[in-house]
Amino acid sequence: MSQNEIVTEATFVVVFNHEEQYSIWESDRELPLGWTAEGFSGSRQACLDYIDKTWTDMRPKSLREVQPTAAASA
């Protein structure tokens, strides 16, 4: 790498699919089919931290709809 090159950290976006499963994707790439930008973007770690706070029930949406949480059924 030459001295004139500036290294920049990649920017990521938080994405989710129809089952409300979350992931991250590089912001300069086209989203894969079936995934939607959630609205949050930042560094890789910032996006992972956001997902950690947001995606609290790891079950797919279709399973959550037929199998409520233990707290809701108690």
C-alpha angles and dihedrals in degrees: 000000000000124000090248094060116097116211112218127187114243118252118228135195128214111239135183137193134220090278090055092246112152133222140152129249133187107263095227094057127083112255115252117249113278096027127105129196109250095205102254122106136169142103119344091257094046090053092048090049090050091051091048090056096040106039100062099151110055094193116108115256093250091057093045089054093056098032112046120201118274090248092055094049096045 
